């Protein structure tokens, strides 16, 4: 077996990569990662330099690891700015660092992609050892595996990486037949609030279109992109993903993309760009051209819940943060990352910090569960 570090995923045969990635996780597909690279959404200008790990048995790809050399901490959603500042204050360089993640995508999934019929522990261990060796040879401060699923983090912990726990809010489909069926499981006050929010949108004359990739023409993307960009520009930042990326995705993965478009007087005024794979809908990006009461909740949450119920999807992950999701039935869900820091004293300090942070996160999740909106007999 030999490991190669590849500076473009296009150097790997798409069918070979996808045979490892499977079909349940759209963000791991070769088409998704290649579109991010070829559109210029990642690269030197954005601080994401691909160096994917590919493990071969003779000429056959048997394992892979999405990997990037990062020169900043933007677009990761696992915040380590304080760690970088501490390194700087100590006269050390935190950047570049290595990150195993899907750029701009805080979604839990496999990071070690392995071929069926091979020993997962052996292949993952080989990738761990070679990635750490790369960091040592190139004097890289750290390696971070973000939003790792359970099997990945177990073997990462065995190899001494430090685990970090965080929390997102996810919706779960418990066999609902309609949105009203879902609402019956909520407490009366919460049920009335949600119905009132939906009624405001209906009475305002706003209508919604649910568009798949095959519906998304060049003209529609021209209407959607300013809406998508607006949420970034309001915070003084450029959008993470460009129009070229979205056009590529709607061509290469039309069955995995869903755009929920809000229209008022025949003019698009808001959008939520989502993806779906397996039994899950992923809400990714939102934007609007103006403020309308309850428009965000309808576009980003209620339309997505209706889509899941109508299409038999079991889970809806609308993105990071947002405690306003709790009263709308989105439940606290643990997310995990794993971290390897080359400097022993900093590794010890981060380990102690993560121990305290996990305690806080556990207490926070317990507190949130006590504020869920479900009736006592339906919890």
N, C-alpha and C positions, 0 to 999 in steps of 0.2 A: 504494500500500500504506500502511496505517496500523497502528500498534501501540497496543493498549489494555492497561491493567493492571487486572485484574478481582479484586475482593475476595471473590468466591465463585465456585467452579467451576460452581455451579448457574445462573449467568448465561450460561453457554455451553451451547448445544444438545448433549445427550449424543451424538447420532449424529455431529455434526460433530467433536467431540473424539475419539471412538472411531475415526473414519475416519483420523485421524492416528496414534492410539496403536496400532492394530492389535490382534491377539489373543494374541500370544506373551508379552506382559508384563502379567500381571493387575494389578500395582500401578499401572500407568499408566492403567487403565481409568477412565472417568468415574465408574462406579459405586463403585469403591474410594475415589477421592479425595473424592467427594461424601459417602460414608458417614462418612469421617473428619471432615469438616466439620460435617455436620448432627447427628452424634452428640455434638458438643462435645469430641471427642478432640483437635482442634486449635482454636485460637482465642486470644483475649486471655489467658485464664487459664493456658494452657499455653505461651505464648510463641511460638506459630506463627500468624502472621497472613497469610492467603492474599493474594497480589497477583499472580496468574498472568498471564504475558505472552501476549497473543493477537494474532496478525498477520493482518490481513484484506486481501484484494484485493477492493475494493468491499465487498460484504457477505459474501463467502465466506471462511471460516476456512481459511487455507492453512499456518499454522504456529503452534506454541504451545510454551510453556516453563513447567513447574511451578515456581512461585516463591513464597517465603514471606519475610516480614519477621520476623526472629527477635530476641527480646529475651533469649535465653539460648542455651546450646549443648547442651541436653539432647535426647536422642533422635536424634542425628545419626550417631554411631558413627565420625566422623572428628574426632579430639579436638583442639580448639584452645583449651582452657582456659588454657594457658600464654601464648598470644598475647593473650588478653583481659586476663590479669593484667599483662602487659608494657605494654599500652595504659594500664591503670589507673595503674600506677606512674609512667608518663610524663605523667599528668594528662590523658589523652585518653579518649574514649568509644569502646569497641569495639562496643557495642550501641546501636541496632539494627544488624543486618547483614542482607544478603540471602542466601538459601540456595535453590538449585535441587536438590531432592531429594524423595524420597518419605518423608513423616514416619515415623519409627520403623522404617525398612525399609532395612537395609544391603545392597541388591541392585543389582548392576550392570545398567544398561539405558540406552536412549536418553533423553536429556534434551531435545534439540531435536526436536520432533515436526513433521514436514513432510509436506505432501501429495504424493502420487506425481505425477510429471510436472513438478515444479518443481525448480529448481536448489537443492540442499541448501546449498551454500556461501553462496549469496546470501541465502537465508532465515535461516540460522543467524547469518550476519554481521549482518544487520539486527537480530535479537533481541539479539545481544551488544552492539551499539552502543547500542540503546535502553535496555537494562538498566543499562549503565554510566552512561548519561545520567541515568537515574532515581536511581542511587546518588549521583551528583554533585549533582543538584538538591536532594535531600533530606538531604545531608550524612551519608550512610551510610558507615560505615568500610570495608566490604568486601563482596565477592560470592563465594560458594562454590558450586561445582557438584560434587556428591558422587556417587560411584559411576558415573562417566561411562564410556560405552563408547568404543571406539577412535575412531570417526569424530568423535564430539563433542570428545574431548580433542585431537585433531589440529587442529581449527579453533580451539579455545580457545587452544592454544599459539601458533598463528599470530597471534592477537590479543593476545599478551603475557601471558596468565594463567600462573601458576606451577603446575607439575604436582607432585602428591604421590602417592607409591606406598606401598601397604600390602599386606597378605597375608591371605587367607582360606584355608579348607581345604574343597575340594569333592570329591565322589565322582563317578566316571565309569563308565558302564556299557559294558563292552567285549564286548557280545554274550552276557552270562551268561544261562543258562536257569533256574537256581535259585540260592538263597543258597549252597548247598553247592558249586555250580559256581564261584561267586565265591571261596569259601574255598580251593579247590584251588590258586588262584594265590598264596596267602600262604605265607610260610615256616612250617614245621611248628610252631614255638613260638607264633607269633601265631595260627595256626589253632586250636590247642588252647585258647588263652586265650579266644578269641571263643566257641568252642563251650561252654566251661565257664561263661562268663557267661550264655549263653542257657539253658543247662541249669539254672542256679540259679533263673532266673525261672520256667521251666516247672515245676520241682519245687516251687516255692513255692505254686503254684495260681493265679498271676496269669494272666488271659487278656486278649486284646486285641481291640478292635473298631475297624474303620476306617470312619469315618463321613463321608459327603459332606454338602454343604450341605443337600440335601433331606432328609437323615436327622436333622438337628439341630433338635429341637423346643425350645420355650421351656423346658420342664422340663429337657432335657439341658443347655442353656446355664446354667441355674441350678446344675447340678452341676459344670460345667466352669469357670465363672468363678472360684470360690474357689481352684481348682487353679492356674489361670493367674495369679491375683493373688499367690499365695504366694511366687513367686520374686522379685517386686518388694518385697513387704512384708518379706521377710527382709533386704533391703538398706536398709530404711527409706524406701522410695519408693512413691508411688502407681503403680498400673499405667498404662502409657501409653494403652491403649485400653480403652474401657468396654463394658459389656454391650450397650448400644444399637448400637454399631458392629458387633459380631459378629452380632447378630440381623439387621441390615440386610444385611450381606455374605452371610449364608447364604440370605437371600431373593433378593437381586439378582444374586449370582454363585455359585449353588450348585455349578456345575460346576467352579469353581476352588478350592474349599476342601476340605481333608481334615483331620479331627481323629482322631488316634490316641489312643484311650482305653484306659487300663489299668484293669481291673476285678478286685477281690478280694472274694470272698464277696458278689457282686452289688452291690458298692459301688465307684464310681469312685475311684481313688486317685492317678492321674497322667494327664497329657495332653500331647500335642504338637500344637499348632495349625499346620498347614502350608497352603501354597497351591501350585497347579501351573498352568503355562501353557507352551505350546509343548512342548518336550521336557525340561522341567526341573521338579523338585520343590523347593520352597523351605520348609525348616523354619524357623519363625518364633518360636514361643513355647512354653515348657515350664513345667510346675509339678507339684508333688506334695504330698500331704497328710502323708506320712511318709517315712522313709528305708528303702529296701529295697535290698539289695545288687544292683548291676548294673541297677537299674530305669531309671536315666537313659540308659544306653547302649542298652538294648533299645527304650525308648520313642522316643528321639530319633534313633537311628542305624539299628539293625538292622531295625526295622519299616519305616523309610523306604526302606532299600535293597531290602527285599523288595517293597515297593510299586512301586519303579522297575522292577525286573526283571519283575514280573508284568504291568505296564502298558506296557512298552517305552519308558520314559523314559530319557534318555541321561545326565542329570546330576542331582545332588542337592546343593543348597547348604543346609547346616544352620545357617547363621548365622555370626556373627563369632567370632574368637578360639578358644581351646580346643585346646591342643597334644595333649590326649588323643585327638583325632580322628586323629592321624597313624598310630598303631598299628592303627587300624581301617580304614585304606585311604583316608582322605581326603587329597588331595594339595594342596600349596601352590599357590595361584592368585593372581596379581597383581590388585589393585584400585587404582583411580585416582580422584583428585579434582583439581579445578583451582581456583585462588584468585587473586582480584584484590583488592589492598589499595590504598586511595587514598593513604595516607601514604607518600611515596617512601622515606624512611629505613627504616620498618618493612617495606616491600616488599623492600628490599635485604636486610635481616636475615633475613626469612623465606625468601627465595630461597637464601641461604647455608645456612640450617638444613636446608631440603629437599634440598639437594645432598648433605649429609652423611647425612641420613636415608635417601635412596635407596640409598647405598652400603651402609649397615647392612642395609636390607631385602633387597638382592640377596644379601648374604652369608648372611643368615638363611635365605632360600629355598633357596640351594645346600646349606646344612647340613641342612635338613629333608629335602631330596630324598635325602640319603645315609642317612636313617633310615626310609625307607618300608618297609613290611612285606612287600613282594612278593618272591617267589622270583626269583632272578637271571634265570632263563630266561623269566619272564613280565613283566618290567619293560617 
